[in-house]
Amino acid sequence: MRLRATIGLVALLAVVTSAMPARAATVRILVSNYRFCIERPFPCDPLDIGYVPGPNGAPLVEQYSPITTATIRPGDRVVFVYADAACDALAALGCVGHDVQFVGGPLLPRLRAGQKDTAEFVYEGGLAVGTVLPYFCPLQGHYQSGMTGALRVGATS
């Protein structure tokens, strides 16, 4: 009897939860070693290049790295986390930190060298699933050396 009630409760929960929208997530993008990467316990790698930029920072071709492209859904909070020891070491030579500029879109507040700055926004939705939002650091020499990334709009579950 107890087993039957438990199975019935599990089946009911499965039906109820499948009808509920997914909870919003926090997507954290690490900014380190003059790169953007999905946050992990170690710094971004020199090969963490989101896309090949053209002269204005926009993608030269529409190809994005699956390793550095994060998926976002409506309601998700996207947080860029500054942790660039390389830039901090070069602050006396002019590294002021990094900016996050979306191609054809907003520029987020600067992530300053020597600080534990974050810049964030909430994705409200409205773009088709699969839409890619490329971004780059517009500071001189940064995107030209590969400091690019992308967010891809995913399906709501």
C-alpha positions as CSV (number, residue, x, y, z in Angstrom):
1,M,0.0,0.0,0.0
2,R,2.8,2.4,0.9
3,L,4.7,1.6,-2.3
4,R,1.6,2.3,-4.4
5,A,1.1,5.7,-2.8
6,T,4.7,6.6,-3.3
7,I,4.6,5.6,-7.0
8,G,1.4,7.6,-7.4
9,L,3.0,10.7,-5.8
10,V,6.1,10.4,-8.0
11,A,3.8,10.2,-11.1
12,L,1.8,13.2,-10.0
13,L,5.0,15.2,-9.3
14,A,6.3,14.3,-12.8
15,V,3.1,15.6,-14.4
16,V,3.1,18.8,-12.3
17,T,6.7,19.7,-12.8
18,S,6.7,19.0,-16.5
19,A,4.0,21.7,-16.9
20,M,5.9,24.3,-14.8
21,P,8.4,26.6,-16.5
22,A,12.1,26.0,-15.7
23,R,13.6,28.2,-13.0
24,A,15.9,31.0,-14.1
25,A,19.6,30.2,-13.9
26,T,22.7,32.3,-13.3
27,V,25.1,32.0,-16.2
28,R,28.6,33.1,-15.1
29,I,31.2,34.2,-17.6
30,L,34.8,34.4,-16.4
31,V,36.9,37.2,-17.7
32,S,40.6,36.1,-17.4
33,N,43.8,35.9,-19.3
34,Y,42.4,38.4,-21.9
35,R,39.6,35.9,-22.7
36,F,36.0,35.1,-21.9
37,C,34.9,31.6,-20.9
38,I,32.1,29.9,-19.1
39,E,33.1,30.0,-15.4
40,R,35.1,27.1,-14.1
41,P,37.6,26.5,-11.2
42,F,40.6,27.5,-13.3
43,P,41.3,30.6,-15.6
44,C,40.3,30.9,-19.2
45,D,42.7,29.3,-21.6
46,P,44.5,31.1,-24.5
47,L,42.5,29.0,-26.9
48,D,39.1,30.2,-25.4
49,I,38.3,32.4,-28.4
50,G,34.6,32.8,-29.0
51,Y,34.8,33.8,-32.7
52,V,37.2,35.4,-35.2
53,P,36.6,39.1,-35.1
54,G,36.5,41.5,-38.0
55,P,37.9,45.1,-37.8
56,N,35.0,46.4,-35.7
57,G,34.7,43.4,-33.3
58,A,31.8,41.8,-35.0
59,P,32.3,38.2,-36.2
60,L,34.2,37.9,-39.5
61,V,32.2,34.7,-40.1
62,E,29.2,33.2,-38.3
63,Q,31.1,30.5,-36.5
64,Y,31.2,30.3,-32.7
65,S,33.2,28.1,-30.4
66,P,30.9,25.5,-28.7
67,I,33.4,25.5,-25.7
68,T,33.0,29.2,-24.9
69,T,29.4,29.9,-26.0
70,A,27.0,29.8,-23.1
71,T,23.3,29.1,-23.5
72,I,20.8,31.5,-22.0
73,R,17.0,31.3,-21.5
74,P,14.4,34.0,-20.6
75,G,14.8,35.0,-17.0
76,D,18.4,33.9,-16.8
77,R,20.9,36.2,-15.0
78,V,24.2,36.6,-17.0
79,V,27.1,37.7,-14.8
80,F,30.6,38.6,-16.2
81,V,33.2,38.0,-13.4
82,Y,36.5,39.8,-13.6
83,A,39.5,37.6,-12.5
84,D,42.3,38.6,-14.9
85,A,45.6,38.3,-13.1
86,A,47.4,38.9,-16.4
87,C,45.7,42.3,-16.9
88,D,46.3,43.1,-13.2
89,A,50.0,42.4,-13.7
90,L,50.1,44.8,-16.6
91,A,48.0,47.6,-14.9
92,A,51.1,49.8,-14.5
93,L,51.6,49.5,-18.3
94,G,48.1,50.5,-19.1
95,C,45.7,47.6,-18.7
96,V,42.6,49.2,-17.2
97,G,40.5,46.1,-17.2
98,H,38.0,44.9,-19.7
99,D,34.7,46.0,-21.3
100,V,31.9,43.8,-22.6
101,Q,30.4,45.1,-25.8
102,F,27.6,43.3,-27.5
103,V,27.8,43.5,-31.3
104,G,25.1,46.1,-32.3
105,G,24.0,46.3,-28.7
106,P,24.9,47.6,-25.2
107,L,28.2,48.2,-23.6
108,L,28.3,46.8,-20.0
109,P,30.0,48.7,-17.2
110,R,33.8,48.3,-17.2
111,L,35.4,45.4,-15.3
112,R,38.3,47.3,-13.7
113,A,41.8,45.9,-13.3
114,G,42.7,45.1,-9.7
115,Q,39.1,44.9,-8.6
116,K,36.7,42.0,-8.2
117,D,34.1,43.7,-10.5
118,T,31.1,42.0,-12.0
119,A,28.8,43.2,-14.7
120,E,25.4,41.6,-15.1
121,F,22.0,41.7,-16.8
122,V,18.8,39.5,-16.9
123,Y,17.9,38.2,-20.3
124,E,14.2,39.0,-20.7
125,G,13.6,36.9,-23.8
126,G,12.1,37.9,-27.1
127,L,14.7,36.4,-29.4
128,A,14.3,33.2,-31.4
129,V,15.8,30.0,-30.1
130,G,19.3,29.6,-31.6
131,T,19.9,33.3,-31.9
132,V,23.6,34.1,-31.1
133,L,24.6,37.2,-29.2
134,P,28.3,37.8,-29.9
135,Y,30.3,40.1,-27.6
136,F,33.9,41.3,-27.3
137,C,36.2,43.6,-25.4
138,P,36.5,46.8,-27.5
139,L,39.6,48.1,-25.8
140,Q,42.6,48.5,-28.1
141,G,44.2,45.2,-28.9
142,H,41.9,43.0,-26.8
143,Y,39.3,41.7,-29.3
144,Q,42.0,41.7,-32.0
145,S,43.9,39.2,-30.0
146,G,40.8,37.0,-29.5
147,M,38.9,38.4,-26.5
148,T,35.5,37.5,-27.9
149,G,32.6,35.4,-26.7
150,A,28.9,34.6,-27.5
151,L,25.6,33.7,-25.8
152,R,23.1,31.4,-27.6
153,V,19.4,31.6,-26.9
154,G,18.2,28.2,-25.8
155,A,14.7,26.7,-25.7
156,T,12.7,27.0,-22.5
157,S,12.0,23.7,-20.9
